Structures are given as structure tokens and as C-alpha cells.
């Protein structure tokens, strides 16, 4: 019975792996860029900030240089429980510093919810709401891309999240590699198939009327994933704009990265419990591959946990009981099939980097340490499972001040 269960679970994981690999193939090509519209949509750019005096100035300066009519966008920085000079720096750049003080309801989700309520009290009504992080930099044409998608009828849009500091350390390089893979072989593939994309926490744009109708309501540790699930459940499918780029700062150290990823996994468990079964049921009832795909994404955190458990059981059998007494799916395959399966799991990251024209020799050198980053997801996810009821938001400190021209110069 144990052997049957063990192999059955492995077969299930293998099917999911083949499913995801099959989707990734549709990201190997890019569709021809569609015709652009003249700038006509107005935008409120919301920036959630908590003690971001070291990096907020670079973003404020960056947003002045967007190639978009200045009368069609405003910037609102949510100075959330700040005790530094974030608000003063924002005002010095001529943008709106919106000070929020609420030590009991801390976190980005609550800050956004408060800001939206304040925004909707204003006389001016914007067409789109853009959300950025304080450490971001936006490509000059970012709003043009959002304008195009809104004009085509999109209601929720995710831009391309790039890394502004991939060369800083092996951990920032690991983030960069992961995001190049996600953008190209996950997000773009689903975009090419007209399926739903997931929101990434920044570089997001929302139709204002949809937000007013739905409300924000995403106050978990992963507010982006939570809102994605609410949209798909409602039949609103987020779109991906490959050409609208923002650059995000990644943690420099493994410790800071672990804290951030632990928060993500804790929140992911919460969202999975809440949305997996409703979306799965809707996908069966509506015969919707889109909703099934998003249900599978919601439960991905449990897939990682299951993979860890099976691996521990397998090697525990070998180390403690003189095994192996348990067979794996690889034992039922020809050797060449097993070899191809293993190589493919690694090759997808190199393929993504090649397709995205990554030229940094440092990043390729740091690839030697990339397996450590991947394997570290297992203990982080395991710990997150037992601490998932911890709703305490943790702030990721940002210190890397980079200008857009520096980022683009390094990439070229």
C-alpha cells in the first residue's frame, strides 16, 4: 500500500510537471506587437512605501520622465507608518505624499485599501490605477503599454517585472533568473494562449471602475495573488504586457531573501486554502481550462511541500533502513527518458535567459549557485506550513539606489 501511494503521488507530480512544461513551450515565441493607441487614459500611480527614504527619490525622479502626457497621470505615495523622511522627499519632487498611520493594520494590502478609499473621494476620476513598489523603476513607455491594454478592453494588467540589480550578488542573480523564466515561459506562454496571468505585486494596472465595483479586499501577506484569484473566480482574466517593463530591487543576502520568501509562502498557504477548491469546482462546472490552471497555481505551494515530503521519505528509507525499498517513477522509465526529464528541469532556465538575451557574465557565473536557491524553497515552504497563521507583515528593507539609465546600460 505504501509503495502504491508513493508511486501514485509521484505520477501525479510528474503529470503536473509535464503540464507546466507543455505550457512553457508556448512562451518560446512572441506575437507581433499590436498597434499602439494615442495616449488617452488617465492614471493614478500608487506607490506603497514604509520608511523608503533611501530609494524613493530615484523612483520619483524616474516617474517624471515617463513618455506620457503629464496631465494624464498623478503619483500618490502611501507613506505607511513611516518614521523617516519618505514623505518629505516625495513632496520635494512635487508628488503627493499621503500619510497613513495605523500600527494595528500594517502591510501593503491595508495601505492600498486605505489609499483607494481616499482616492475615490477626489473630484478627479482616473481611468486606470497603477501600483508600484517604492524600490521600482519604470520603463519610460510603461504607461503607454497600460494605455494600449485599457483601450483594448483589458481590466487587469500585469507588466513585465525585471530585476534592476541582478549582478549585485548570487541571490539577486537567482531572483533575476527566476523572473526571466517566469516572464517568458510562464506569463508570456499564457498570454499567447489567451489565458489568465497572475499578478506579481508591482507593475500592475487596474480599470478604476472594476476596482470600485469589486473593492480591493486583498489584505493577506500576498495581496497580489489574492486579488488574482478573486478576479479569475469572477471571470475577469488578468492580461500580461510583455513590453511594459518595471525594474524591481531584489534582496542582496540569503537571509533577507529567506524572510521575504517565507512571507510569500505563508500567504500562499492562506490563499490556497481559500481559493483552490472553489476554483477547481468552477473549472469543472464551466469546463474552463483557465480556471483549472489558476487553481493549480493556487495549490502550487502544497505541490512544493508534497515534493519535499516524498524526497525525505525516499532518502530516509535509504539512510535509516538500508534501502531503497521504495520504487520511484524513474524505475519504470527507460534511462534516457529519466535523463531527459532531469535535464529539462534545468534547461528551461537557460532557455529563458537565452530568449531574454541576458548577457551578464556574472549572472551566468552565479548559475553555479542557483540550485542552492531552488533547493532552499523546500525548508522555507516547510517552515511556512507550520507558521502560516502568522499574519505579521515583514518589511523588506531597500537600499540599492540605481537609476534607469544604469540598469539599461548594464543590460545592453
N, C-alpha and C positions, 0 to 999 in steps of 0.2 A: 504493500500500500504506500509506504514511504517513497519507494522508487517510482511508482506511477505518478504520485503527486509531484515529486521532484522534476520529472521529465515533462509532465503536463505544464507546469509553471514555466519551465524553460522554453517550451514550444510557444506558449503564449507571448513571452518576451521576444522570441525570435520573430513571430508574426508581426508584432508591433514594430520591431526593428526594420523588417522588410518593407512594411507600410511607410515608415518615415523615409527610408532610403528611396523608395519609389517616388515619393513626393519631391524629394530633393532633386531628382533628375530634371524636373520642370523648372528649376532655377538656373539651369545651365545656359539658358538663352534670355535675352532681354527683348521685350517687344519694342517696336519703333515708338519713339516718344510722340505723344499726341500733340495736336495743335494747341498752342497756348492762347489764353484769353487775355484781353486787356484788363489791367487792374481795376476791379470794381467792388470787390468785397472789402468790408471794413473789419478790422481785427482788434481785439483786446488781448494783449500778450501778458499772461500772468506768470510771475516768477516767484516760486516759494523759496523763502530764504530764512535760515536760522543762523545768526552770527557768521555771516559770509563776507565780512569786510575785506578779506584778502583777495577774493576773486570777483566780487560783484561789479567792481569798476570796469573790468575788462568786458563783461557782458553788456553793461550799459553803453559803453563806447561802441561795441560791436553792433548793437541794435539801431544805433543812429545811422549806420552805413548800409542798411538793407536797401536793395534796389526796389523800392516800393514807395508810392506816394506817401509823404509824411502825414498828410491829413487823413489817411485811411488806416492808421494804426496808432494805438497808445500802449504804453507799458505801465503795468501795475505790479510793483514788487511787494509781496506779502512779507513784511518784517515780523516774523512769527516768534514771539517771546525772545526777541533779540536783546542782548546786553552790550552790544558793541556799536560801531559806527556805521552799520549797514544802511540805516535809513538816511543818515547824513550824506553818504556817498551817492545814494540814489538821487536825492534832491539836487546835489551839486551837478548832476548830469541832466537835470531838467525833467526827470521822470517822476512818476507818482509813487511815493513811499506810503504804504498802507500798514499802519502799525496795529498788530493784534497781540493782546496779552491774555492768555488763558493757560495757566500752568497745569490745569486738570485735563484739558483736551489737547494734547500735544501730538504733533505729527503732520505730515504733508496733507493727508486726506482731510483732516479737520480744517487746516488752514485754507485749502481750496474751497471747501464748502462755505466757510465764512466769507471769503472774498467774492464768491459768486453772488451771495445774497447782497453784499454791498454794491456790487457792480450793477445788479438788476434794479437798484434804487435810483441810478443815474438817469438823466433825461436822454442821453445818447444810448441808442441800442445798436450793438455791433452784430455783424453777420456771423463772425466766427470767433471762437475763444481758443487761443493758442496757449499751451502750457509748456514752460521750460524750467530747467533747474538753474540755480544760481551759478554753477560752475560751467555752464554750457557756453558754446559759441555757435552762432547760426550762420550758415552759408548766406551770402548776400541775396540769393534768389529764393530763399526759403519761403517767404510769404507769397511769391509768385506761384510756387508749386501748390501751396494751400489754396490760393485763389482759383487756380485751374480746377482742382478737385471739387471745390464747393460749387463752382459754376457747372460742373458735370453732374451735380446732384449728390455727391458724397456727403454723408452726415458725420462720419467719424474717420479721421485720417491719422495714420502714423507715418512720420518721416523716417529717413534713414539715420540711425544712431551710429555715428562713427566715434572713434576714440581719439582724443586730442593729445594724449601723452603715451602712446604705445611703446616708445623707446626708453621710458624712464626706468623701468625695472622688469624683471621676468614676470612679475604678477600683472603689471599693466599690459605687457605683451600678450599674456594669456587672455586677458579680457578682450584685447583687440582681436585676437584670432577667433575667439568665441563669437564676437559680434559680427565679424566679416562672414562667418559661417551662417549665423542667424539671418542677417540681412539678405544674403544671396541665395542660400539653399533652403531656407525656411520661409521667410517673409515673401521674397520675390516669387518663389515657386507657387505659393498660394495665391498671390496676386495674379500671376499668369493664368491660373485656373479659375479666376473669379470667385475665390473662396474668402472666408473671413481671415483677417490678420489680427494678431494680438497687439495690444498697446504696450509700450516699453517704458512708461513713466515720465518720459520727456519727449520733446519734438512732436507733441500731439496737437491735433486741431479738432474742434467740435463745432457743429452747427449750433448756434446760440439757442434757437428755438427748440431744438431737440433737448438741450441741457435743461432749459426751463420746464419742458414737459416731463422729463424723466427725473429731474433733480440730480445732484451729484451722488450723494448717498454712499460713496465709496470711502470708508474711513478705516479699513483694515490696514495691516502693515504693508500690503501690496495693492494699493488703491487702483493702480493701472490694470492689473489682472482682474480685480473685482468688477471694474466698470466694463471691461471687455466681455465678461460673462453675462452681465446684465444686458448689454447690447445684443449679443448673439441670441440670448434667450428670448429677447423681444423681437428678433428678426431684423435687427439693424447690424449689418456686417461691416466692421472697420476695414478701411482700404489702406494700402501701403503705397507711399510715394517714394520710389527709389531715388529720384533726382533731388528731393528736398532734404538736404543734409543738415544735421546738427552734430557738433563735436562735444563729447562728454568726458569729463575728467574721471579717471579710474584710480582707485586706491593704490598707493605706492608699495605698501607692505602686505605680507601674507596675513598678518594679524588683523589689519584694518579690513582686508578683503573678507576674511572669515566672519567678522562681525556683521558686515553688510550682507553676505550671503546667508548667514544664519537667520537674519531678519526676513529675507526673501522667502526662505524655506518655511519658517514659522507661519508667515502669512499665506503661503501657498497651500499648506495643510488646511488652513481655515477655509479658503476659497474652494478647495477640492471637496471638502465635506458638504459645503453648502450648495455647490452647483453641479457636481459630476452626475449624480443620478437624475436630477430634473432635465439636464441637457441630453443625457443618454436616452431617457424616455421620449423626449421630444424628437430626437433624431430617428427613433424607431417609428414613432407615430406619424411623423411628417415625411419619413423616408428621406431624411436630409443628411447628406454626407458632410455638409458644412458644420452642422451642429454636432455630429458624431466626432469630427475632427477636433472641435473645440472642447468637447467633453474629454477626449483623450489627452488634450493638452492640460486640462484642469487636473487630471489624475496623474500627471507625469511625476509628481513628487512621490507618489506611492510606488510608481514603477521603479524609481531610483532606489527606494527603500527595499523593495522586493528583490531587486538585483543584488543588493548588499547582503541580504539575508541568505539568499541561495549560495552566494560566494562563500560566506562564513561557514555554512553547513558543509559545503564541499571540501574546503580546506581544513575544517575542523575534523572531518572524518579521516582525512589523510594524516593529520598531525597527532590526533588523540587515539585513533582506533586502528592505525596501521593500514588505512585504506589505500586506494579508493574502493569503497564498497558500493558507491552510487555512480550510476552511469550519467553522462551528460548528453545533450543533443549532438555534440560533436562526435560521440562514439557511434552514432547512427549515420554519420555522413562520410562520404569519401574524403580523403585527406585534403584534396585540392579545394573542395567546397569549403571546408573549415578554414583553410588558409586564406581563401578569397574573402570570406566573411570577416576575418580578423583584420586583414589589410584594408578592407573598405571602410572600417570604422575609423581608421587613422587617416586614410587618403582623402576623405571628404574635407578635412580642414585644409590640406594642401591645395586641393582643387579650388576651394573658396578663395584662398589667398591669391592663387594664380588668376582667377576670374576677376578679382577685385584689384588686380595689378599692384599688389603690395611689393614694394621694392626695398624696404628697410632690411639691411643685412643683420641688424641687431635682433629684429623680430624673428628672423629665420634661425639665428643662433639660439635665441631663447626657446625655440621649439623643443630643444632637448629637455627642458624642464616642464613643458606643457603637460605631460602625463601626470605630474605631481598635482597640478591644478585640477585636472579632471578627476583624479582619484580622491582628492580632498572633499569633493562633493558628497562622498559616501558618509564619512563621520559627521559632517555638518548636517546632512539630512537626518541621520540617526539621532543626533542630539536635538535637532529641531522637532522631531516627532514627540519627544518627551517633554519639550518645553513650549509646545505650540500654543498653549493657553496664555503664554506671556505676551501681553499686548503692549508692552513698554516699547515705545518708539526709540530707536537709537540713531543719533545724528552722525553722518559720515563727514568728517572734517575735510575741507577742501583748501589746499594751499598752493596749488600749481597754477601760477599766473602765466597764461600763454595767449598770445594774440593770434587772430585768424591767419594773418599772413605768414606767421611762423609755422603753423600747422600745415598750410598748403605748400609752403616751401619745402618742408621735410618730406611730405608725400610725393612731391614731384622730383 
